[in-house]
Amino acid sequence: MGAKGKKKIWVMMEYLILAVILLFLLFPLYWVLMTSFKTNMEAYRFPPTMVPEAPTGNSYISLFTEDNFFFIYYKNNFIVSGVTAAVTLVLAIMSGYALSRFKIRWNRWIVAAFLSAQMFPIVSRMISLYDLLGKIHLINTRAGLILALTAAMLPFTITLMASFFDGIPRELEEAAIVDGAGRMQTLFQIVMPLVKSGMVAVGIYAFLMTWDDYLHAVTLIQNDSLRTLSAGVALRYLGELSYDWSKVNTISVVGILPIMFLFFFFQKYMVKGLVAGAVKG
């Protein structure tokens, strides 16, 4: 067998491996979508049916006409995710710029502290976090949840933004300062337009991580009207003895739509930003 034949075999094997990985990743989404159109009896059937035998949209109709709490959770998720992403982005820009431009003897220790913070599981700090927020009366409030989530996002996002600022030549800022621009004016008018991809990546990352958060929400929020989507669904729609799998999967389909649209519209900027930040760092 010649070199061309071996190359074709390797290419075919690569495509086969990619197809298996793609199937592995997409099958859960397919299963959720198909189950949302099944009756609950068919959802419990064993062996399961790959395609609904009698497709029905009753779960969607019931969700949009009867389950008012679902939309409360949905609204709370948008509020908490949006505010957390905005606050995280602002703080990451300011802190990342300071970490990149103001070199002090403690810079390496600060970066090491940020990186080490990512090594510990979230559950390890929940007790102290609950105690701290309880002392300042922020348990069971959106503000407390937003503060906790923002604190969880900042170590990675600050490091990422600092890597973007490191890739911007200092000569541009020095020229602006010579022309009479101040430090903040230089940041907002000269530097920030050059790191738009990084800002988009940080904003989307913070939004996605907050949207999927469960542990913070279920620990810090006990009021049902303030719960976010993941905690609300787990505590209201998943019973101890039996589940309405059709409705649970319907909720999953509706809940994932904003994230899918967000990723499809901004995936180019997010991937570009994360890759560029990693290379520059």
Contacts in CASP RR format, 6 or more apart in sequence:
PFRMAT RR
TARGET T0000
AUTHOR 0000-0000-0000
METHOD contacts of the structure
MODEL  1
MGAKGKKKIWVMMEYLILAVILLFLLFPLYWVLMTSFKTNMEAYRFPPTM
VPEAPTGNSYISLFTEDNFFFIYYKNNFIVSGVTAAVTLVLAIMSGYALS
RFKIRWNRWIVAAFLSAQMFPIVSRMISLYDLLGKIHLINTRAGLILALT
AAMLPFTITLMASFFDGIPRELEEAAIVDGAGRMQTLFQIVMPLVKSGMV
AVGIYAFLMTWDDYLHAVTLIQNDSLRTLSAGVALRYLGELSYDWSKVNT
ISVVGILPIMFLFFFFQKYMVKGLVAGAVKG
29 256 0 8 1.000
32 249 0 8 1.000
32 252 0 8 1.000
32 253 0 8 1.000
33 249 0 8 1.000
33 253 0 8 1.000
34 50 0 8 1.000
34 51 0 8 1.000
34 52 0 8 1.000
35 43 0 8 1.000
35 245 0 8 1.000
35 246 0 8 1.000
35 249 0 8 1.000
36 57 0 8 1.000
36 59 0 8 1.000
36 60 0 8 1.000
36 246 0 8 1.000
36 249 0 8 1.000
36 250 0 8 1.000
36 252 0 8 1.000
36 253 0 8 1.000
37 52 0 8 1.000
37 55 0 8 1.000
37 56 0 8 1.000
37 57 0 8 1.000
37 59 0 8 1.000
38 49 0 8 1.000
38 52 0 8 1.000
38 55 0 8 1.000
38 56 0 8 1.000
38 245 0 8 1.000
38 246 0 8 1.000
39 54 0 8 1.000
39 56 0 8 1.000
39 58 0 8 1.000
39 246 0 8 1.000
40 244 0 8 1.000
40 245 0 8 1.000
40 246 0 8 1.000
40 247 0 8 1.000
42 49 0 8 1.000
42 52 0 8 1.000
42 53 0 8 1.000
42 54 0 8 1.000
43 245 0 8 1.000
43 246 0 8 1.000
43 249 0 8 1.000
44 245 0 8 1.000
58 246 0 8 1.000
59 244 0 8 1.000
59 246 0 8 1.000
59 247 0 8 1.000
59 249 0 8 1.000
59 250 0 8 1.000
60 250 0 8 1.000
60 254 0 8 1.000
62 247 0 8 1.000
63 70 0 8 1.000
63 247 0 8 1.000
63 250 0 8 1.000
63 251 0 8 1.000
63 254 0 8 1.000
67 247 0 8 1.000
69 224 0 8 1.000
69 232 0 8 1.000
69 236 0 8 1.000
70 233 0 8 1.000
70 251 0 8 1.000
70 254 0 8 1.000
72 225 0 8 1.000
72 227 0 8 1.000
73 227 0 8 1.000
73 228 0 8 1.000
73 229 0 8 1.000
73 231 0 8 1.000
73 232 0 8 1.000
73 233 0 8 1.000
74 229 0 8 1.000
74 254 0 8 1.000
74 255 0 8 1.000
76 142 0 8 1.000
76 226 0 8 1.000
76 227 0 8 1.000
76 228 0 8 1.000
76 229 0 8 1.000
77 211 0 8 1.000
77 228 0 8 1.000
77 229 0 8 1.000
77 230 0 8 1.000
78 258 0 8 1.000
79 142 0 8 1.000
80 142 0 8 1.000
80 145 0 8 1.000
80 146 0 8 1.000
80 149 0 8 1.000
80 210 0 8 1.000
80 217 0 8 1.000
80 228 0 8 1.000
81 207 0 8 1.000
81 210 0 8 1.000
81 211 0 8 1.000
82 207 0 8 1.000
82 210 0 8 1.000
83 142 0 8 1.000
83 146 0 8 1.000
84 146 0 8 1.000
84 149 0 8 1.000
84 150 0 8 1.000
84 153 0 8 1.000
84 206 0 8 1.000
84 207 0 8 1.000
84 210 0 8 1.000
85 203 0 8 1.000
85 204 0 8 1.000
85 206 0 8 1.000
85 207 0 8 1.000
85 210 0 8 1.000
87 146 0 8 1.000
87 150 0 8 1.000
88 150 0 8 1.000
88 153 0 8 1.000
88 154 0 8 1.000
88 157 0 8 1.000
88 202 0 8 1.000
88 203 0 8 1.000
88 206 0 8 1.000
89 157 0 8 1.000
89 199 0 8 1.000
89 202 0 8 1.000
89 203 0 8 1.000
89 206 0 8 1.000
91 150 0 8 1.000
91 154 0 8 1.000
91 157 0 8 1.000
91 158 0 8 1.000
92 153 0 8 1.000
92 154 0 8 1.000
92 157 0 8 1.000
92 158 0 8 1.000
92 160 0 8 1.000
92 161 0 8 1.000
92 202 0 8 1.000
93 161 0 8 1.000
93 192 0 8 1.000
93 199 0 8 1.000
93 202 0 8 1.000
95 154 0 8 1.000
95 158 0 8 1.000
95 161 0 8 1.000
95 162 0 8 1.000
96 158 0 8 1.000
96 159 0 8 1.000
96 161 0 8 1.000
96 162 0 8 1.000
96 165 0 8 1.000
97 161 0 8 1.000
97 162 0 8 1.000
97 165 0 8 1.000
97 187 0 8 1.000
97 191 0 8 1.000
99 107 0 8 1.000
99 110 0 8 1.000
99 111 0 8 1.000
99 158 0 8 1.000
99 159 0 8 1.000
99 162 0 8 1.000
99 165 0 8 1.000
100 161 0 8 1.000
100 162 0 8 1.000
100 163 0 8 1.000
100 165 0 8 1.000
100 166 0 8 1.000
101 165 0 8 1.000
101 170 0 8 1.000
101 173 0 8 1.000
111 159 0 8 1.000
111 162 0 8 1.000
113 155 0 8 1.000
114 155 0 8 1.000
114 156 0 8 1.000
114 158 0 8 1.000
114 159 0 8 1.000
115 155 0 8 1.000
115 159 0 8 1.000
117 155 0 8 1.000
118 155 0 8 1.000
118 156 0 8 1.000
122 152 0 8 1.000
122 215 0 8 1.000
122 216 0 8 1.000
123 215 0 8 1.000
126 215 0 8 1.000
126 216 0 8 1.000
126 219 0 8 1.000
129 148 0 8 1.000
129 219 0 8 1.000
129 220 0 8 1.000
130 139 0 8 1.000
130 219 0 8 1.000
130 220 0 8 1.000
133 139 0 8 1.000
133 144 0 8 1.000
133 147 0 8 1.000
133 148 0 8 1.000
133 220 0 8 1.000
138 144 0 8 1.000
138 147 0 8 1.000
139 220 0 8 1.000
139 222 0 8 1.000
140 220 0 8 1.000
140 221 0 8 1.000
140 222 0 8 1.000
140 223 0 8 1.000
140 226 0 8 1.000
141 226 0 8 1.000
142 226 0 8 1.000
144 220 0 8 1.000
145 216 0 8 1.000
145 217 0 8 1.000
145 220 0 8 1.000
145 221 0 8 1.000
145 226 0 8 1.000
145 228 0 8 1.000
148 216 0 8 1.000
148 220 0 8 1.000
149 209 0 8 1.000
149 210 0 8 1.000
149 213 0 8 1.000
149 216 0 8 1.000
152 209 0 8 1.000
152 216 0 8 1.000
153 205 0 8 1.000
153 206 0 8 1.000
153 209 0 8 1.000
153 210 0 8 1.000
156 205 0 8 1.000
157 202 0 8 1.000
157 203 0 8 1.000
157 205 0 8 1.000
157 206 0 8 1.000
160 198 0 8 1.000
160 201 0 8 1.000
160 202 0 8 1.000
160 205 0 8 1.000
160 274 0 8 1.000
160 277 0 8 1.000
161 195 0 8 1.000
161 198 0 8 1.000
161 199 0 8 1.000
161 202 0 8 1.000
163 277 0 8 1.000
163 278 0 8 1.000
163 280 0 8 1.000
163 281 0 8 1.000
164 195 0 8 1.000
164 197 0 8 1.000
164 198 0 8 1.000
164 273 0 8 1.000
164 276 0 8 1.000
164 277 0 8 1.000
164 280 0 8 1.000
165 191 0 8 1.000
165 195 0 8 1.000
166 280 0 8 1.000
166 281 0 8 1.000
167 280 0 8 1.000
168 191 0 8 1.000
168 194 0 8 1.000
168 195 0 8 1.000
172 190 0 8 1.000
172 191 0 8 1.000
172 194 0 8 1.000
173 186 0 8 1.000
173 190 0 8 1.000
173 191 0 8 1.000
176 182 0 8 1.000
176 185 0 8 1.000
176 186 0 8 1.000
176 189 0 8 1.000
176 190 0 8 1.000
177 183 0 8 1.000
177 186 0 8 1.000
181 189 0 8 1.000
181 190 0 8 1.000
192 199 0 8 1.000
196 269 0 8 1.000
197 269 0 8 1.000
197 272 0 8 1.000
197 273 0 8 1.000
197 276 0 8 1.000
198 269 0 8 1.000
198 273 0 8 1.000
198 276 0 8 1.000
198 277 0 8 1.000
200 266 0 8 1.000
200 269 0 8 1.000
200 270 0 8 1.000
200 273 0 8 1.000
201 269 0 8 1.000
201 270 0 8 1.000
201 272 0 8 1.000
201 273 0 8 1.000
201 274 0 8 1.000
201 277 0 8 1.000
204 262 0 8 1.000
204 263 0 8 1.000
204 266 0 8 1.000
204 269 0 8 1.000
204 270 0 8 1.000
205 270 0 8 1.000
205 274 0 8 1.000
207 262 0 8 1.000
208 259 0 8 1.000
208 262 0 8 1.000
208 263 0 8 1.000
211 229 0 8 1.000
211 258 0 8 1.000
211 259 0 8 1.000
212 230 0 8 1.000
213 228 0 8 1.000
213 230 0 8 1.000
214 230 0 8 1.000
214 231 0 8 1.000
214 234 0 8 1.000
217 227 0 8 1.000
217 228 0 8 1.000
217 230 0 8 1.000
217 231 0 8 1.000
217 232 0 8 1.000
218 227 0 8 1.000
218 230 0 8 1.000
218 231 0 8 1.000
218 234 0 8 1.000
218 235 0 8 1.000
221 227 0 8 1.000
221 228 0 8 1.000
221 231 0 8 1.000
224 232 0 8 1.000
224 235 0 8 1.000
224 236 0 8 1.000
227 235 0 8 1.000
229 255 0 8 1.000
233 248 0 8 1.000
233 251 0 8 1.000
237 243 0 8 1.000
237 244 0 8 1.000
237 247 0 8 1.000
237 248 0 8 1.000
237 251 0 8 1.000
238 248 0 8 1.000
263 270 0 8 1.000
END
